[in-house]
Amino acid sequence: MSFGDPNNPYGQQPQQPAQPGYGYPQAPPVQPYGPGGGYPGAPLEMPGGVKAARVMLFVIGGLQVIGVIIGAMIALGVAAAKDDPTLKDDIQFQQFADMSVGVIWFVTLLILAWGVFAVVLGAKFGSGGNGIRITALVFGIITAVLGVYPFVLVGLAHTVLAILVAVFVGKSDGAAWFSRPRH
């Protein structure tokens, strides 16, 4: 069998049999379950969508803190202005002031609790199981609905963030992350 000119770099060169022990070293044997002997297909690092959902939960918590500050300022302002003699004749203010300052504080505490819940939920993403995933889905859906209905303009950021949290956690890579085996 002829291979043409042996000095031609573009021609077909003769194949030489591989000899063990010479040339490149042999690759180590392949472990069927990845490094550390884990389960096949289990993600080793948190997927990008789940990381983004975690950050969005922290942002929702920060927005809730801003809401707490605004609610506290409203409660303190209403309490201080309730006895102001110049506002005694203002019917609109008196109707607003008839709502108890305690109710405003109660709503402010609900806002604080929702923000703490968002931050704790985001903090559990690293170690939590499928229950955290389902809780995050429900949290995202409820937050989106509350952001649309009573707080249309203020809740727009909450609505967008909550929908994205629900989508990112509900995707298949999110499901794989939360159902991974933990040692």
C-alpha positions as CSV (number, residue, x, y, z in Angstrom):
1,M,0.0,0.0,0.0
2,S,1.5,3.3,-1.0
3,F,1.0,6.5,1.0
4,G,2.4,8.9,-1.5
5,D,5.3,11.2,-0.8
6,P,6.4,10.9,2.8
7,N,7.7,14.5,2.7
8,N,4.4,15.9,1.7
9,P,2.8,17.5,4.9
10,Y,-0.7,17.4,3.3
11,G,-0.6,13.8,2.2
12,Q,-2.0,10.9,4.2
13,Q,0.6,9.7,6.7
14,P,1.0,6.1,7.7
15,Q,-0.7,5.2,11.0
16,Q,1.5,3.8,13.7
17,P,0.1,1.5,16.4
18,A,-0.1,3.1,19.9
19,Q,2.3,1.7,22.3
20,P,1.4,1.8,26.0
21,G,3.8,3.6,28.2
22,Y,4.9,6.1,25.6
23,G,3.5,9.4,24.6
24,Y,0.6,10.9,26.5
25,P,-0.2,9.4,29.9
26,Q,-3.4,7.3,30.3
27,A,-6.5,9.1,31.7
28,P,-7.7,8.2,35.1
29,P,-10.7,5.9,35.3
30,V,-14.0,7.6,34.9
31,Q,-16.1,7.7,38.1
32,P,-19.7,7.0,37.2
33,Y,-21.2,9.3,39.8
34,G,-19.0,12.3,39.6
35,P,-16.6,13.7,42.2
36,G,-17.3,12.8,45.7
37,G,-19.4,9.8,44.7
38,G,-22.6,11.8,44.5
39,Y,-25.7,11.0,42.5
40,P,-25.8,11.4,38.8
41,G,-27.5,14.5,37.5
42,A,-27.6,16.3,40.9
43,P,-26.5,19.9,40.5
44,L,-23.4,20.8,42.4
45,E,-23.8,24.6,42.2
46,M,-27.0,26.6,42.6
47,P,-28.4,27.4,39.0
48,G,-28.4,30.9,37.8
49,G,-32.2,31.2,37.8
50,V,-32.3,30.1,41.5
51,K,-29.6,32.6,42.4
52,A,-31.5,35.3,40.7
53,A,-34.7,34.3,42.5
54,R,-32.8,34.4,45.8
55,V,-31.5,38.0,45.1
56,M,-35.1,39.0,44.1
57,L,-36.4,37.8,47.4
58,F,-33.8,39.9,49.2
59,V,-34.8,42.9,47.1
60,I,-38.4,42.3,48.0
61,G,-37.4,42.3,51.6
62,G,-35.6,45.6,51.1
63,L,-38.6,47.1,49.5
64,Q,-40.7,45.9,52.4
65,V,-38.3,47.7,54.8
66,I,-39.0,50.9,52.8
67,G,-42.7,50.2,53.2
68,V,-42.2,49.8,57.0
69,I,-40.5,53.2,57.2
70,I,-43.3,54.9,55.2
71,G,-46.0,53.2,57.3
72,A,-44.3,54.2,60.5
73,M,-44.0,57.8,59.3
74,I,-47.7,57.8,58.3
75,A,-48.7,56.4,61.7
76,L,-46.6,58.9,63.6
77,G,-47.8,61.8,61.4
78,V,-51.5,60.8,61.9
79,A,-51.0,60.5,65.6
80,A,-49.3,63.9,65.8
81,A,-51.8,65.7,63.5
82,K,-54.9,64.2,65.0
83,D,-55.1,66.8,67.7
84,D,-53.9,69.8,65.5
85,P,-56.6,72.5,65.8
86,T,-56.1,73.7,62.2
87,L,-57.1,70.2,60.9
88,K,-60.2,69.9,63.0
89,D,-62.3,71.4,60.1
90,D,-60.7,69.3,57.4
91,I,-63.3,66.5,56.7
92,Q,-61.1,64.4,54.5
93,F,-58.3,64.4,57.1
94,Q,-60.7,63.6,59.9
95,Q,-62.1,60.6,58.0
96,F,-58.6,59.4,57.5
97,A,-57.7,60.1,61.2
98,D,-60.8,58.1,62.3
99,M,-58.9,55.1,61.1
100,S,-57.1,54.1,64.2
101,V,-53.4,54.6,64.4
102,G,-53.3,51.1,65.7
103,V,-54.6,49.8,62.4
104,I,-51.8,51.7,60.6
105,W,-49.3,50.1,62.9
106,F,-50.8,46.7,62.4
107,V,-50.5,47.1,58.6
108,T,-46.9,48.3,59.1
109,L,-46.2,45.1,61.1
110,L,-47.7,43.0,58.4
111,I,-45.4,44.7,55.9
112,L,-42.5,44.0,58.1
113,A,-43.4,40.3,58.6
114,W,-43.8,39.8,54.8
115,G,-40.3,41.3,54.3
116,V,-38.8,39.1,57.0
117,F,-40.5,36.1,55.4
118,A,-39.0,37.0,52.0
119,V,-35.5,37.3,53.5
120,V,-35.7,34.1,55.5
121,L,-37.0,32.3,52.4
122,G,-34.2,33.6,50.3
123,A,-31.7,32.6,53.0
124,K,-33.0,29.0,53.0
125,F,-32.4,28.5,49.2
126,G,-28.9,27.1,49.8
127,S,-30.0,24.3,52.2
128,G,-33.7,23.9,51.7
129,G,-35.6,21.2,50.1
130,N,-38.7,20.9,47.9
131,G,-40.8,22.5,50.7
132,I,-38.8,25.7,50.3
133,R,-39.3,25.6,46.6
134,I,-43.1,25.2,47.0
135,T,-43.2,28.0,49.6
136,A,-41.3,30.3,47.3
137,L,-43.7,29.5,44.5
138,V,-46.7,30.3,46.7
139,F,-44.9,33.4,48.1
140,G,-44.3,34.7,44.6
141,I,-47.9,34.1,43.4
142,I,-49.4,35.8,46.5
143,T,-47.0,38.7,46.3
144,A,-47.8,39.2,42.6
145,V,-51.5,39.2,43.3
146,L,-51.1,41.6,46.2
147,G,-48.9,43.8,44.1
148,V,-51.5,44.1,41.4
149,Y,-54.7,44.5,43.3
150,P,-54.4,46.9,46.2
151,F,-51.1,48.6,45.4
152,V,-51.2,49.0,41.6
153,L,-48.5,51.7,41.3
154,V,-46.4,51.0,44.3
155,G,-46.6,47.2,43.9
156,L,-45.4,47.1,40.3
157,A,-41.9,46.3,41.3
158,H,-43.2,43.7,43.7
159,T,-45.3,42.1,41.0
160,V,-42.5,41.9,38.5
161,L,-40.0,40.5,41.1
162,A,-42.6,38.0,42.5
163,I,-43.5,36.7,39.0
164,L,-39.8,36.2,38.2
165,V,-39.2,34.4,41.6
166,A,-42.1,32.0,40.8
167,V,-40.8,31.4,37.3
168,F,-37.2,30.8,38.2
169,V,-38.0,28.6,41.1
170,G,-40.6,26.6,39.1
171,K,-38.3,25.8,36.2
172,S,-36.7,22.4,35.8
173,D,-33.3,23.5,37.0
174,G,-34.9,25.0,40.1
175,A,-36.7,21.7,40.7
176,A,-33.4,19.8,40.3
177,W,-31.7,22.1,42.8
178,F,-34.3,21.8,45.5
179,S,-34.7,18.1,45.1
180,R,-31.0,17.3,45.1
181,P,-29.7,14.9,47.8
182,R,-28.2,16.6,50.8
183,H,-25.7,14.8,53.0
